[in-house]
Amino acid sequence: MNAINPDKLHHSKWTAARPRNKEKHFLVTTLERDEEENVVAVTLEAVYTNRETTLPWQALKDDDTWLMGWR
C-alpha cells in the first residue's frame, strides 16, 4: 500500500499497473477539496492521450492498480 499525503498530490506522477489503451503514465492535474479544504478526489491526465479521469485520492493507495512515479 502506497503511503500518500493527499496535500502533496498535485503534479505528482503515477504509472498504471495494468495499462489500457496505451495509457500507462498519468499526472495529477487537479485536486478536488471539500468545504473543510480536505482533498476528496484527484483528476489524473493520461500523458499519451490527454484523457482525464477523476477518482477518489484513496484509490492511488492500491499497489495492484497504481505505482508511484513513472516506470
N, C-alpha and C positions, 0 to 999 in steps of 0.2 A: 504494500500500500504506500503510495506516494505521500510524503508529508508536505502539506501545502499551506502557505499563508495567503488567504484569499485577497488581501490588500495589495499583494505584490504580483498578482497575475497579469496585470495589463502589460501587453507587448511580450509576454512570455511565449516560448516556442514549445510545441508538442508534436509528437510523432504518433500516428495511428498504429497500434499493434497489428491490426489486420486491415491494411489499406483497401479501399474500394474506389473504383473509377479513377485510378492513378492519383488519388488524393491521399498522400502519405504525411506531408508536413503541413502543420497548422500554426497560426499565430493568433493570440488572443487580442482582438481589436477593441472590444467594449466590455466594461463591467456594469452589470445592472445591479442597482442598490435599492434597498427598501427605505422606508421613512426614517429609520434609525441609522442610515448610512452603512448597513451591513451588506456585504456582497451576497446576492442571491443567485445570480446566473452570469454566464460569460458568453460572448459571441466569438466563435472560432472561425477564422477565414482560411480556407484551403489555399496554399501558396500556388499550386498548379492551375487551379480552375477559378479562383477568387470566389467560390461558393461559400456562403456564410451559414453557420449552424449555431443556434442558441441552445444551451443546455445548462443544468444546474452545475455550479462550480464543483460540487462534491463528486460529480461523475469523473473528474480528472484524477481522482484518487485510485481508480480501478486500474491496476497494473496490466490486466488482461486486455484492456481497451486502449489506454493511453500511456505513452512513455514520455518522461520529461526530457526536453531538449530535442534537437534534430539528430536522428541516427540514420 
